[in-house]
């Protein structure tokens, strides 16, 4: 039986859900909801949609009780997630939500519990955790190829798009936070952040942050949407080498850079190892796994409410530190 599905939100990211689900062999796309008529029209034109077969509406209330719906995709601003997901779960629908799950950890916990009580799938689109490069990187980390871990760093910068509802922290940080937590198989116990605002009052355009993990391992991060030097690069440094994920390198996105010191700090064993990785589309993997989760009634850990809650806790801590001009925020009471 095909899954009857509705997509809420077809902005910059939501249209990719339409692309993936429109011809999915296990999905019947019933409707698309977006408050913008322009977004709906663009979606209709882009995918040559037939309104006799797929409902296009600006109001969720007009379609929410359609008897053919089994699942919904939420790709709306994060501030709307809680109410929409809560409503969908109450109606008995499975939910695939864009990240972050909500803006508050307590709301994440409440939705996770409700999904369990309703015996419905709540699947969060932590896209990078379904990226073949990130999955391969996790395998390398589990094999302890880097020796004693030293520190990590990441930079995610570009010139726009500039968000008007959240700052660069809430826009960009969750990707790197998710990868580091996954690779380290842990979550930070303390965070620190500072930022600067040029474009919009109250919304930082650039953020510098530090994460501290239980082992004492630290990660240093740089996020900015006002920088023409586009970077999406992440690295973990160890005593025997470094693991580098450079998304801007199409030919060598994952590199294990070997090398260590001998004698009086003499570089030894310096060798670049390009890791072979498949080129699956991460979002396609997300969509496929969501449908599979409905059939199996089992959510992959990477898309779970627990992972989502942990990430929102870190984001909240960083945001508080940002407001307090770099004060260290302990995440463990």
N, C-alpha and C positions, 0 to 999 in steps of 0.2 A: 504493500500500500504506500502511495506517495504521501509525503508530508505537506499539508497545506500551510503555506507560509506567507506572512506579511512583513514588509520592510518599512520601518519607521525612520525617515530621514534619508534623503538622497542628495546630500551635499557632496563635498569633495571626497569623502571616504565612503559614504553610503552607496554611491553609484557602483563602486567595486563589488559590493554585495549583490547588487542587481545583476551585474555581469556574471558573477559566479553561480548564482542560484537560478537565473532565468532558464537555462537549459540543463540544469542538474537532473540526472536521471531519476533521482529519488524525491524530487521536489515539484510541487505544483504551486507556482507563484500566484497567489490570489489577489494581492493588492499592494499598493505603494502609498505611503502617507507622508506628506511634507507640507508644512504651512505655507511654503512658497510655491505659487503657481508657476513661477519661472523655473524652479527646480524640477517640478513635475513635467513641464513642457520639454525641458532639455532632456530629461530622462526618456520621455516618450519618443522624441526624435532620435536620440542616440541609439536606442535599442529597438526602434521600429515597433513599439508596443501597440497592441490592439486593445482598446478600451472595452471592447465587448468581451474580452477574455481576462483582462487584468484591471482591477478597480484602481483608479487614480483619484485620490481625494486629499484635501487639505486638513481634514478632521478625523482623528482616530475614533471619535465617538460614532462616526457614521459606519464604521466597519468592524469595530471591536467585538461585536457579538455575532459575527458571521459564523455559521455553524460548520463551515469547511476549514476553519483555522485550527491548526495544531501547534504552530510555533510562530514566534515573532523575532525579528531582528531589530535591535535598538541602536541606531546610529545618529542619535540626536545629541545636542549639547549635554555635557555631564550633569549639569544642574537639573536636568529633567529626568535623569535616569531612574531615580528612586521611585517616583510616582508612577512612571510608565511601567517599570518592571513589576512593581507591587501589584498594579492593576492586571497586568498580563498573567501573573502567577495566580491571582485570585480567580481569573477566568479559566484557569486550567491549562494555560499554554506553556510550552517550553520556550526558553529565552536565550538568545545569543546577544550579548551586550558588548558594544564597543567599550574600550577601556578609557578612563578608570571606571570601575563599576559604579561608584558614587563618589561624592566629595567628602563623605564622613565615614570613618571606620565602623561606627555603630550601625549605620544604615547598611553597610556591606554585610555585617554579621546578621542583621535582621532579614535581609533578602536571602542569604544563604540558608538560614534556618527555615524560612517560609518555603523555599524550593524543596527542601528535604521533607517538610511536613506534607506538602502537596504532592510529593513524589513526581516532581517535574525537574527537568534539566535546566540548570542555570550555568551557562557556558560563557566565559569572558574572553573576548578577543585580545589576548596578549600576543599580538601578531608575531613578534620576534621569537617567542618561545616555540613557534612552529616553523621557524626559518631553518632550512637544512644546515646552514653554516653554524648557527647557534647550537643546534643539536649536536653537530660534530664536535664543536668546541667543548661542549659538556663532556663528551666521551674522552677527550684528551685530558681535561681537568681530572676526571675520575681516575685516569691512568697515572696521575701524578708525574707527568712528564716535565714539569717545570722545576722540580726540586722543592726547596723551602720557599714558600710564597713570601714576596716582599711587599708589593703594593700594586694598586691598579689605577688606571686613569681612562678618561673618555672625553671626547669632544663632539658635540652635535650642534653645528652652526650652519646658518644659511641666511640669505637675504629674503626674508618672508617665507611663507605667508604669515602676516601679522594677525594674531587673534585679538578680538576685542572683548572676549568674555573671560579669558584667563591670561596669566602671565606666561613667560617663556618656561618657567619651572613646570607648571601644570601641563603645558603644551608638549614639551619635549622630554622631560626627565624620565617618565615612566618606562620608556624603551630601555634606557641604559640601566635603570634600577632593576628591571626584570631580568636582564641578561646577567648582571653581576650576581644577583641573588641565586639565579639558576646555576651559574658556573661554580659559585662558591658553596652552593647548597646550604645557604644560611641567610639570615636577615640582619640588618644593622641594629646595634644597640644604642647608637648615638649619631646625631647628624648636626651639620653646621652649614649655613648658607648666607651669602651676601650677594647683592645685586645692584644694578643701576638702571634708571629709567630715563629714556630720552623721548620716546614717541607718545606715550599715553600715561597720564597721571595715574599712579597707583599700580601700574602693570610693568614689572621689570622686564626689560628687553634682553638683558644679559644676567646670568646667574652663575656664580662659582660655588661649588659645594664640596663637602667632605663627608664621607660615610665611614663609620667605625664599626667593625664587626666584632663578635665576641672574642675572637682569637687575638684581637689587636690589629688585624689587617685593615689598612685604610685604602679608600678609593677617592680620587680627586676628579671632579667633573666640571665641565664647562658647557653651558647651554646658551645659545643666542640666536635670535632671528633678525639681527641687524649686523650681519657680517657676510661680505661677499666671498670670503674664504669658506666655501661649503665643505664641511667635514662631517663624516659619520664614522668615527674611528674609536675603537675600544681595545684596551690592552691589559693583560695581567702579567706582571713581572715576577719571575722567580729566580732562585740562585743558579739554575741550570739553563735558563732561557726565558723567552717571552712568547705569549700567545696573543696574536693580533687579529682582530676582526676589522677590516677596512671595507665598508660597504661601497665606497666610491671606486674601489678597484674591481672592475668586472672580471678580470682574468685571475686575480690572486686575492680573493676576499678573505681567506683564512690562511695565516702563515704562522708556523712554529719556528721562531728564530732562536736557534741553539747558541749557547756560548756561556763560558764561566771563567773565573780567574784561577790561575795557578801561580805558585811561587810568589814573587813580589808584584802581584796584580798584573800578571801577564794574561791577556785575553787568549783563551784556548777553546778549541772545538767550535769556533764561530761558523755557523752554517745555516743557510736559509732553507727551510723545508716548506714548500707550498703544499697545503693539504687539499686533496681532491674531494670535492663536494658536489652532490647532485644540484640541479638548478630548478627545483620545484618552487612554485609560487607559494609563499607563506600563507596568504589569505585563502587561497584555494584549499590548503591543508586545514585551515581553521574551519572553513565551511563544510568540508568533507567530514571532519572529526565531529562537528556539531550534529550532523545528521546521523552519523554512526552512534553517537552518544545517546540519541533518542531511541534508536533501535535496541541498543545494549543496556540502556538505563545506567550508564556509568560515565562519569566525567573525568577526562584526563587531568592529572594533577596541575599541569601548566595552565589550565583554563578554570581552575576551581575557585570557589569563593574564598578559601583560605589564602591562596596566593594573591587574589585581588585585595583582600583586607590588609594583608601585610604591606602591599605596595602603597595603598592609600594611607596607612599609618606613617610610612616613611615620607610620603608627600606632605602630609599634614605637619610632621615635625620639621621638615625643610622650610615649609611656608612660615611656620612660627619663628624659626630662626631668622629667616629673611626679614620678617617684620621687626625682629629685635636686633637687627644689624649685626648678625653673625654670632649671636649667643649659642653656645652648645646646648642642644636639646637631647635629653636622655629619653629613649623610647621604652626602656624597661623600668617599671615602677618598683 
